[in-house]
Amino acid sequence: MDFELPEELSAREPPEARGLARDAVRLLVTEGEGERVIHARFHDLPRFLAPGDLLVVNASATINAALDGRRERASGDGVEEVLVHLSSPTEDGRWVLELRRGTGDANEPLLDARPGERVRLRGGGTARLVEPFVAHGAEPPAGRVRLWVAELACPGGVERYLAEHGSPIRYRYVPRAWPLDYYQTVFAAEPGSAEMPSAGRAFTRETLRALRAKGVEIAPVVLHTGVASLEADEAPYPERYRVPAATAEAVERARASGGRVVAVGTTVVRALETVADPGGTVRPGAGWTELVVTPERGVFAVDALLTGLHAPRASHLAMLEAIAGRPHLARAYDAALRRRYLWHEFGDLHLVLPARHG
């Protein structure tokens, strides 16, 4: 789905810096076929859920995945200041990463690196580019490479090194650096996400108490996000996930009792649908998921979605269309644009409650 997103609708700072509590961001609620549109605040969320509904949340914590470095060109013609965005570790202990170069007050992907190049990181670490990253079943990139498999050498280990020398990933629309705490959700328990699972950011202890008092159950999954700076038509890359047995059982209970399974974020949709069969049965599982949810594939286990507002042509919009349908989605985004909701990780949220069939 394509539309024009005015630059001023990008949230440039956390709501706390705008004088708002986390749970005071705006909440767009769209129901049925999208014909019912409600404008609320996030702390109103319990109003729109019912006893027996299940919220499935992402317990992944964000890491300091951005590192400053100096690229040593393979051609030998000097060095270049670069930014290294770590995406995810590989099974053999290497890392998938993205290189970016500064462009005035922002940065953009660096696409002309070559195998064997070394990036010297601030604090004594190094990253050596080994080969372009290729998702399973995909064609190797021709010429210009966005993601690399690299060998990292970090004094004290990667986790400790990132805590000391790294910073959260941010893009052009967030001009100022914010501490890692601003990128953590109340659910964050297991470090591993390169970028914040931002659909859960607005939850507070007070909101959770109100939801439980309403009879809404909450269950966790883990999906560690990779970098989100993909081109508009790029599908998401493989990501690590885990769906615990207790969460699979909670999904089954909710479905059996007529409750809705509400995913908090597209990451949760990806994790749950990876372990769901076409009949909607969810089983525990863990590993790497390459699933891309599209309208053609549909969804089997998820009934509704709480998510942020996504950029034009983003692959996440195909997932939303799979859940709610194109007319619902078009009406919702028309309402969000007209009422000037804010986009991106520090922005407003959208509760998608499609009509239930069958």
C-alpha positions in Angstrom: 0.0 0.0 0.0 1.4 3.4 -1.0 0.6 6.8 0.4 2.4 10.1 1.0 3.7 10.5 4.5 4.5 14.1 5.4 7.9 14.5 7.1 6.3 16.3 10.1 4.3 13.2 11.0 7.5 11.3 12.0 7.9 11.2 15.8 11.3 12.9 16.3 11.6 12.2 20.1 10.1 10.0 22.8 6.7 11.1 24.1 8.3 11.7 27.5 10.3 14.5 25.8 7.0 15.9 24.5 5.5 16.0 28.0 3.5 12.8 27.7 3.5 9.6 29.8 4.3 6.5 27.8 0.7 5.4 27.9 -0.6 8.8 26.8 0.3 8.4 23.2 -2.6 8.4 20.8 -4.4 5.1 20.0 -6.2 4.7 16.7 -8.8 1.9 17.0 -10.3 0.5 13.8 -13.0 -2.2 13.9 -14.9 -4.5 11.6 -14.1 -3.7 8.0 -12.6 -0.4 9.1 -15.8 1.5 9.0 -15.7 2.2 12.7 -12.8 4.5 13.7 -12.2 5.6 17.3 -9.6 8.1 18.4 -8.3 7.4 22.0 -5.2 7.3 24.2 -3.2 4.2 24.8 -4.3 4.0 28.5 -7.8 3.5 27.1 -6.7 0.1 25.7 -8.6 -2.0 28.2 -11.9 -0.5 26.9 -11.4 -2.2 23.6 -10.6 -5.7 24.8 -12.8 -8.2 26.5 -12.5 -10.8 29.3 -10.9 -13.9 27.8 -8.8 -12.0 25.2 -5.1 -12.8 25.1 -2.4 -10.2 24.5 0.8 -11.8 23.2 3.8 -9.6 23.8 7.5 -9.7 22.7 9.9 -10.0 25.7 13.0 -9.3 23.6 15.1 -6.4 25.0 16.9 -3.9 22.7 20.7 -3.8 22.6 23.1 -1.0 21.7 23.5 -2.2 18.2 25.1 0.9 16.6 28.9 1.3 16.7 31.2 3.9 15.3 34.0 2.6 13.0 36.7 3.4 10.5 36.4 1.4 7.3 39.7 0.3 5.7 38.9 0.0 2.0 39.9 -3.1 0.2 41.4 -0.9 -2.6 43.9 0.5 0.0 43.0 4.1 -0.8 42.5 5.3 2.8 39.9 5.0 5.5 36.3 6.2 5.9 34.2 7.0 9.0 31.3 4.6 9.0 28.5 3.5 11.3 28.0 -0.3 11.9 24.6 -1.6 12.7 24.6 -5.1 14.1 21.5 -7.1 13.0 21.8 -10.6 14.5 24.3 -13.3 15.3 24.7 -16.3 13.1 24.6 -19.9 14.3 28.4 -20.1 13.9 29.2 -17.1 16.1 29.6 -14.5 13.4 27.3 -11.5 13.0 25.1 -10.1 10.3 25.6 -6.3 10.0 24.9 -3.3 7.9 27.4 -0.5 7.1 26.2 3.1 6.8 27.9 6.3 5.9 27.2 9.8 7.1 25.2 12.2 4.9 25.1 15.6 6.6 23.0 15.2 9.7 21.9 11.6 8.8 23.2 8.4 7.4 22.4 6.0 4.5 23.4 2.4 3.6 27.0 1.9 2.4 26.7 -0.4 -0.6 30.2 -0.6 -2.1 32.1 -2.6 0.5 34.0 -5.7 -0.5 34.8 -9.1 1.2 37.9 -8.9 3.4 37.5 -5.3 4.3 38.1 -4.5 8.0 36.3 -2.0 10.1 38.1 -0.8 13.2 35.6 0.0 15.9 35.9 2.5 18.7 37.2 0.9 21.8 39.5 -1.6 20.1 37.1 -3.9 18.4 37.1 -5.0 14.8 34.7 -6.3 12.2 36.0 -8.2 9.1 33.5 -8.5 6.2 33.4 -12.2 5.2 30.6 -12.5 2.6 27.3 -10.9 1.6 24.4 -12.2 3.8 22.0 -14.2 1.7 18.7 -15.4 3.2 17.8 -19.0 2.6 16.4 -19.5 -0.9 17.3 -16.0 -2.0 19.6 -15.0 -4.9 23.0 -13.6 -3.9 23.1 -9.8 -4.3 24.6 -8.5 -7.5 27.2 -5.7 -6.9 25.7 -3.5 -4.2 25.5 -5.3 -0.8 23.3 -4.1 2.1 24.0 -6.8 4.7 27.2 -8.6 5.4 28.2 -11.6 7.4 31.2 -10.5 9.5 33.6 -11.7 12.1 33.6 -9.6 15.2 36.5 -9.3 17.6 35.4 -7.3 20.7 37.5 -7.1 23.9 35.5 -8.6 26.8 32.9 -10.2 24.5 30.2 -8.7 22.2 27.6 -8.1 24.9 29.9 -6.3 27.2 31.5 -4.3 24.4 28.1 -3.1 23.1 27.0 -2.0 26.5 30.2 0.1 26.8 30.8 1.4 23.3 27.5 1.0 21.4 24.3 3.1 21.2 20.7 2.4 20.1 20.1 2.4 16.3 18.4 5.6 15.1 17.5 7.1 11.8 17.2 10.5 10.2 13.8 11.3 11.8 15.3 11.1 15.3 18.0 13.8 15.3 19.1 13.4 18.9 20.6 10.4 20.7 18.6 8.9 23.6 19.8 6.4 26.2 19.0 2.7 25.8 16.3 2.9 28.5 14.1 4.9 26.1 14.2 1.9 23.7 13.1 -0.8 26.2 9.6 -1.9 26.8 8.1 -3.0 30.2 8.3 -6.6 28.8 12.0 -6.5 28.0 13.7 -9.5 29.6 16.1 -11.1 27.1 18.6 -8.9 25.2 18.8 -9.5 21.5 16.8 -7.0 19.4 18.8 -4.7 17.1 15.8 -2.3 17.1 13.1 -1.9 19.7 9.9 -4.1 19.4 8.1 -0.7 19.6 4.5 -1.8 19.7 5.0 -2.6 23.4 6.6 0.7 24.3 3.5 2.4 25.5 2.6 -0.3 28.1 3.0 0.7 31.7 2.5 -1.2 35.0 -0.7 0.7 35.4 -2.0 -0.3 32.0 -1.1 -4.0 32.7 -3.0 -3.9 36.0 -6.0 -2.5 34.3 -5.9 -5.2 31.6 -5.6 -8.0 34.1 -8.5 -6.5 36.1 -10.5 -6.6 32.9 -9.8 -10.4 32.6 -7.3 -10.0 29.7 -4.5 -12.5 29.8 -0.9 -11.6 28.8 1.7 -14.1 27.5 5.2 -13.6 26.1 7.1 -14.8 23.1 10.6 -13.7 22.1 11.6 -12.5 18.6 14.9 -10.7 18.3 14.5 -8.0 15.6 17.1 -7.3 13.0 17.8 -4.0 11.3 14.6 -2.3 9.9 16.3 -0.1 7.3 15.2 -2.3 4.4 14.2 -0.8 1.1 10.5 -0.3 0.7 10.0 -3.6 -1.3 12.4 -5.8 0.7 10.9 -8.6 2.7 12.1 -9.0 6.4 15.2 -11.1 6.9 15.3 -14.3 9.1 15.0 -13.6 12.8 15.5 -15.6 16.0 12.3 -16.5 17.8 11.0 -18.6 20.7 7.3 -19.5 21.5 7.2 -21.1 25.0 4.9 -24.0 25.7 2.9 -21.9 28.3 2.2 -19.3 25.6 1.1 -21.9 23.1 -1.2 -23.2 25.7 -2.6 -19.7 26.4 -3.3 -19.2 22.7 -5.2 -22.5 22.6 -7.2 -21.6 25.8 -8.2 -18.2 24.4 -9.3 -19.7 21.0 -11.2 -22.5 22.7 -13.1 -20.0 24.9 -13.9 -17.6 22.1 -11.3 -15.0 23.1 -9.3 -13.0 20.6 -5.5 -13.6 20.2 -4.2 -10.0 19.9 -0.6 -9.7 18.8 1.4 -6.8 20.2 3.5 -6.0 17.2 4.3 -7.5 13.9 7.2 -9.4 15.5 4.7 -11.4 17.6 2.6 -12.1 14.5 5.7 -13.5 12.8 6.6 -15.7 15.8 3.1 -17.1 16.3 2.4 -17.7 12.7 5.7 -19.5 12.3 4.4 -22.2 14.7 0.7 -22.2 13.8 -0.8 -24.8 11.4 -3.6 -23.9 8.9 -6.2 -24.9 11.5 -4.9 -22.3 13.9 -3.2 -24.7 16.4 -0.1 -23.1 17.9 2.7 -25.3 19.2 5.9 -24.3 21.1 8.9 -23.8 19.0 12.2 -22.0 18.6 14.8 -21.2 16.0 15.0 -18.9 13.0 12.0 -17.8 11.1 11.9 -16.8 7.5 8.1 -16.5 7.3 6.7 -13.5 5.4 3.0 -13.0 6.2 1.1 -11.9 3.1 -2.5 -11.5 2.1 -2.1 -14.6 -0.1 -0.8 -16.7 2.8 -3.2 -15.2 5.4 -3.0 -15.7 9.2 -4.0 -18.8 11.1 -3.6 -17.9 14.8 -3.8 -14.1 15.2 -7.2 -12.4 15.4 -6.1 -8.8 16.0 -3.0 -6.6 16.2 -1.7 -3.7 18.2 1.1 -2.0 16.1 2.7 1.3 15.2 2.0 3.1 12.0 4.1 1.8 9.1 5.9 3.6 6.3 4.5 3.6 2.7 5.2 0.3 0.8 6.7 -1.3 3.9 6.4 -5.1 4.0 4.6 -4.9 7.3 1.6 -3.4 5.5 1.2 -6.7 3.7 0.9 -8.4 7.1 -1.7 -5.9 8.2 -3.6 -6.5 5.0 -3.5 -10.2 5.7 -5.1 -9.6 9.1 -7.6 -6.9 8.3 -8.0 -6.7 4.5 -7.1 -3.8 2.2 -10.3 -1.8 2.7 -9.9 -1.8 6.5 -6.3 -0.8 6.2 -7.0 2.0 3.6 -9.6 3.5 5.9 -7.4 3.3 8.9 -4.4 5.0 7.3 -6.6 7.7 5.8 -7.9 8.5 9.3 -4.4 8.5 10.7 -3.1 10.9 8.1 -6.1 13.2 8.4 -5.9 13.3 12.2 -2.1 13.7 12.1 -1.0 10.7 14.1 2.7 10.2 14.6 4.7 7.5 12.9 7.7 5.3 13.8 9.0 3.9 17.1 8.3 6.9 19.3 4.9 7.6 17.7 1.3 6.6 18.1 -0.3 3.2 18.0 -3.0 1.4 16.0 -5.3 -1.3 17.4 -6.6 -3.4 14.5 -9.8 -5.3 15.4 -11.1 -7.0 12.3 -14.5 -8.6 11.9 -14.4 -12.2 13.0 -15.6 -14.8 10.6 -16.5 -18.4 11.2 
